[in-house]
Amino acid sequence: MWRIFKALFVLAVVGLIGLTGYAYLADLSPPQEEVTRPVMLNAE
């Protein structure tokens, strides 16, 4: 029974390390583009 808990614990630790590495090393920034839109002002 302890083998199962130990295996699950090791798997969870490896998963957290992998998730942390992916968060730090992966390119998660969104693509950027310039947006120009006309603005209508109600200046009377």
Biopython code that builds the backbone (N, CA, C, O; Angstrom):
import numpy as np
from Bio.PDB.StructureBuilder import StructureBuilder

atoms = [
    (1, "MET", "N", (0.809, -1.194, 0.000)),
    (1, "MET", "CA", (0.000, 0.000, 0.000)),
    (1, "MET", "C", (0.858, 1.266, 0.000)),
    (1, "MET", "O", (0.526, 2.254, -0.655)),
    (2, "TRP", "N", (1.970, 1.220, 0.748)),
    (2, "TRP", "CA", (2.845, 2.382, 0.788)),
    (2, "TRP", "C", (3.525, 2.619, -0.549)),
    (2, "TRP", "O", (3.900, 3.750, -0.859)),
    (3, "ARG", "N", (3.687, 1.576, -1.340)),
    (3, "ARG", "CA", (4.304, 1.744, -2.661)),
    (3, "ARG", "C", (3.432, 2.619, -3.553)),
    (3, "ARG", "O", (3.937, 3.444, -4.315)),
    (4, "ILE", "N", (2.126, 2.432, -3.451)),
    (4, "ILE", "CA", (1.213, 3.227, -4.279)),
    (4, "ILE", "C", (1.285, 4.698, -3.880)),
    (4, "ILE", "O", (1.351, 5.573, -4.743)),
    (5, "PHE", "N", (1.273, 4.977, -2.573)),
    (5, "PHE", "CA", (1.364, 6.353, -2.106)),
    (5, "PHE", "C", (2.694, 6.986, -2.498)),
    (5, "PHE", "O", (2.746, 8.152, -2.890)),
    (6, "LYS", "N", (3.754, 6.218, -2.391)),
    (6, "LYS", "CA", (5.074, 6.731, -2.758)),
    (6, "LYS", "C", (5.137, 7.012, -4.257)),
    (6, "LYS", "O", (5.683, 8.033, -4.673)),
    (7, "ALA", "N", (4.586, 6.120, -5.063)),
    (7, "ALA", "CA", (4.583, 6.325, -6.511)),
    (7, "ALA", "C", (3.742, 7.542, -6.885)),
    (7, "ALA", "O", (4.142, 8.322, -7.749)),
    (8, "LEU", "N", (2.592, 7.715, -6.253)),
    (8, "LEU", "CA", (1.755, 8.885, -6.526)),
    (8, "LEU", "C", (2.442, 10.177, -6.097)),
    (8, "LEU", "O", (2.344, 11.195, -6.782)),
    (9, "PHE", "N", (3.133, 10.133, -4.969)),
    (9, "PHE", "CA", (3.857, 11.306, -4.506)),
    (9, "PHE", "C", (4.976, 11.677, -5.474)),
    (9, "PHE", "O", (5.138, 12.847, -5.820)),
    (10, "VAL", "N", (5.738, 10.693, -5.905)),
    (10, "VAL", "CA", (6.827, 10.951, -6.856)),
    (10, "VAL", "C", (6.263, 11.472, -8.170)),
    (10, "VAL", "O", (6.826, 12.393, -8.761)),
    (11, "LEU", "N", (5.166, 10.900, -8.631)),
    (11, "LEU", "CA", (4.543, 11.357, -9.872)),
    (11, "LEU", "C", (4.045, 12.795, -9.742)),
    (11, "LEU", "O", (4.177, 13.579, -10.682)),
    (12, "ALA", "N", (3.479, 13.147, -8.599)),
    (12, "ALA", "CA", (3.009, 14.516, -8.380)),
    (12, "ALA", "C", (4.174, 15.499, -8.353)),
    (12, "ALA", "O", (4.077, 16.590, -8.915)),
    (13, "VAL", "N", (5.275, 15.120, -7.705)),
    (13, "VAL", "CA", (6.443, 15.999, -7.645)),
    (13, "VAL", "C", (7.030, 16.195, -9.036)),
    (13, "VAL", "O", (7.372, 17.317, -9.410)),
    (14, "VAL", "N", (7.150, 15.126, -9.799)),
    (14, "VAL", "CA", (7.680, 15.235, -11.164)),
    (14, "VAL", "C", (6.750, 16.092, -12.022)),
    (14, "VAL", "O", (7.222, 16.884, -12.838)),
    (15, "GLY", "N", (5.449, 15.943, -11.850)),
    (15, "GLY", "CA", (4.494, 16.759, -12.598)),
    (15, "GLY", "C", (4.605, 18.232, -12.258)),
    (15, "GLY", "O", (4.545, 19.082, -13.146)),
    (16, "LEU", "N", (4.768, 18.542, -10.973)),
    (16, "LEU", "CA", (4.925, 19.945, -10.579)),
    (16, "LEU", "C", (6.222, 20.539, -11.111)),
    (16, "LEU", "O", (6.251, 21.695, -11.532)),
    (17, "ILE", "N", (7.283, 19.760, -11.095)),
    (17, "ILE", "CA", (8.555, 20.240, -11.650)),
    (17, "ILE", "C", (8.412, 20.481, -13.150)),
    (17, "ILE", "O", (8.905, 21.483, -13.669)),
    (18, "GLY", "N", (7.745, 19.574, -13.842)),
    (18, "GLY", "CA", (7.529, 19.751, -15.276)),
    (18, "GLY", "C", (6.664, 20.952, -15.580)),
    (18, "GLY", "O", (6.948, 21.691, -16.523)),
    (19, "LEU", "N", (5.616, 21.166, -14.804)),
    (19, "LEU", "CA", (4.741, 22.317, -15.014)),
    (19, "LEU", "C", (5.474, 23.624, -14.751)),
    (19, "LEU", "O", (5.295, 24.599, -15.480)),
    (20, "THR", "N", (6.296, 23.645, -13.713)),
    (20, "THR", "CA", (7.078, 24.841, -13.411)),
    (20, "THR", "C", (8.085, 25.127, -14.518)),
    (20, "THR", "O", (8.251, 26.278, -14.920)),
    (21, "GLY", "N", (8.751, 24.103, -15.009)),
    (21, "GLY", "CA", (9.696, 24.289, -16.109)),
    (21, "GLY", "C", (9.010, 24.774, -17.368)),
    (21, "GLY", "O", (9.545, 25.633, -18.069)),
    (22, "TYR", "N", (7.845, 24.245, -17.668)),
    (22, "TYR", "CA", (7.102, 24.690, -18.848)),
    (22, "TYR", "C", (6.679, 26.147, -18.704)),
    (22, "TYR", "O", (6.738, 26.905, -19.672)),
    (23, "ALA", "N", (6.255, 26.546, -17.513)),
    (23, "ALA", "CA", (5.824, 27.923, -17.295)),
    (23, "ALA", "C", (6.990, 28.895, -17.447)),
    (23, "ALA", "O", (6.801, 30.005, -17.945)),
    (24, "TYR", "N", (8.178, 28.503, -17.032)),
    (24, "TYR", "CA", (9.325, 29.398, -17.127)),
    (24, "TYR", "C", (9.957, 29.398, -18.515)),
    (24, "TYR", "O", (10.461, 30.432, -18.955)),
    (25, "LEU", "N", (9.943, 28.274, -19.209)),
    (25, "LEU", "CA", (10.692, 28.169, -20.454)),
    (25, "LEU", "C", (9.839, 28.324, -21.704)),
    (25, "LEU", "O", (10.375, 28.624, -22.771)),
    (26, "ALA", "N", (8.545, 28.130, -21.608)),
    (26, "ALA", "CA", (7.688, 28.192, -22.790)),
    (26, "ALA", "C", (7.385, 29.646, -23.143)),
    (26, "ALA", "O", (7.398, 30.526, -22.283)),
    (27, "ASP", "N", (7.118, 29.873, -24.406)),
    (27, "ASP", "CA", (6.753, 31.206, -24.879)),
    (27, "ASP", "C", (5.244, 31.360, -24.737)),
    (27, "ASP", "O", (4.485, 30.912, -25.597)),
    (28, "LEU", "N", (4.816, 31.988, -23.661)),
    (28, "LEU", "CA", (3.392, 32.122, -23.383)),
    (28, "LEU", "C", (2.858, 33.514, -23.714)),
    (28, "LEU", "O", (1.705, 33.822, -23.413)),
    (29, "SER", "N", (3.683, 34.352, -24.327)),
    (29, "SER", "CA", (3.226, 35.700, -24.645)),
    (29, "SER", "C", (2.300, 35.672, -25.859)),
    (29, "SER", "O", (2.538, 34.911, -26.797)),
    (30, "PRO", "N", (1.258, 36.486, -25.852)),
    (30, "PRO", "CA", (0.334, 36.504, -26.986)),
    (30, "PRO", "C", (0.960, 37.215, -28.179)),
    (30, "PRO", "O", (1.836, 38.062, -27.998)),
    (31, "PRO", "N", (0.529, 36.889, -29.390)),
    (31, "PRO", "CA", (1.040, 37.605, -30.561)),
    (31, "PRO", "C", (0.597, 39.063, -30.513)),
    (31, "PRO", "O", (-0.548, 39.364, -30.177)),
    (32, "GLN", "N", (1.510, 39.958, -30.851)),
    (32, "GLN", "CA", (1.211, 41.380, -30.774)),
    (32, "GLN", "C", (1.128, 41.966, -32.165)),
    (32, "GLN", "O", (1.899, 41.612, -33.058)),
    (33, "GLU", "N", (0.183, 42.864, -32.333)),
    (33, "GLU", "CA", (0.040, 43.576, -33.597)),
    (33, "GLU", "C", (-0.460, 44.976, -33.290)),
    (33, "GLU", "O", (-1.143, 45.201, -32.291)),
    (34, "GLU", "N", (-0.112, 45.912, -34.162)),
    (34, "GLU", "CA", (-0.523, 47.291, -33.968)),
    (34, "GLU", "C", (-1.941, 47.474, -34.492)),
    (34, "GLU", "O", (-2.271, 47.036, -35.594)),
    (35, "VAL", "N", (-2.767, 48.121, -33.693)),
    (35, "VAL", "CA", (-4.162, 48.349, -34.065)),
    (35, "VAL", "C", (-4.406, 49.849, -34.100)),
    (35, "VAL", "O", (-4.171, 50.547, -33.113)),
    (36, "THR", "N", (-4.878, 50.344, -35.241)),
    (36, "THR", "CA", (-5.246, 51.756, -35.360)),
    (36, "THR", "C", (-6.709, 51.840, -35.748)),
    (36, "THR", "O", (-7.144, 51.249, -36.736)),
    (37, "ARG", "N", (-7.459, 52.587, -34.950)),
    (37, "ARG", "CA", (-8.887, 52.763, -35.206)),
    (37, "ARG", "C", (-9.219, 54.245, -35.094)),
    (37, "ARG", "O", (-8.707, 54.927, -34.206)),
    (38, "PRO", "N", (-10.070, 54.750, -35.982)),
    (38, "PRO", "CA", (-10.470, 56.155, -35.876)),
    (38, "PRO", "C", (-11.386, 56.366, -34.667)),
    (38, "PRO", "O", (-12.180, 55.499, -34.302)),
    (39, "VAL", "N", (-11.249, 57.533, -34.069)),
    (39, "VAL", "CA", (-12.059, 57.875, -32.901)),
    (39, "VAL", "C", (-12.949, 59.046, -33.267)),
    (39, "VAL", "O", (-12.462, 60.084, -33.715)),
    (40, "MET", "N", (-14.260, 58.886, -33.078)),
    (40, "MET", "CA", (-15.211, 59.961, -33.351)),
    (40, "MET", "C", (-15.439, 60.744, -32.057)),
    (40, "MET", "O", (-15.875, 60.185, -31.050)),
    (41, "LEU", "N", (-15.136, 62.054, -32.097)),
    (41, "LEU", "CA", (-15.322, 62.912, -30.935)),
    (41, "LEU", "C", (-16.536, 63.804, -31.160)),
    (41, "LEU", "O", (-16.720, 64.343, -32.251)),
    (42, "ASN", "N", (-17.354, 63.957, -30.142)),
    (42, "ASN", "CA", (-18.519, 64.835, -30.234)),
    (42, "ASN", "C", (-18.146, 66.222, -29.721)),
    (42, "ASN", "O", (-18.597, 66.637, -28.654)),
    (43, "ALA", "N", (-17.327, 66.931, -30.480)),
    (43, "ALA", "CA", (-16.890, 68.275, -30.097)),
    (43, "ALA", "C", (-17.714, 69.287, -30.878)),
    (43, "ALA", "O", (-17.497, 69.491, -32.072)),
    (44, "GLU", "N", (-18.655, 69.917, -30.197)),
    (44, "GLU", "CA", (-19.504, 70.898, -30.875)),
    (44, "GLU", "C", (-19.297, 72.254, -30.285)),
    (44, "GLU", "O", (-19.924, 73.219, -30.721)),
]
sb = StructureBuilder()
sb.init_structure("model")
sb.init_model(0)
sb.init_chain("A")
sb.init_seg("    ")
for serial, (resi, resn, name, xyz) in enumerate(atoms, 1):
    if name == "N":
        sb.init_residue(resn, " ", resi, " ")
    sb.init_atom(name, np.array(xyz, "f"), 0.0, 1.0, " ", f" {name:<3s}", serial, name[0])
structure = sb.get_structure()
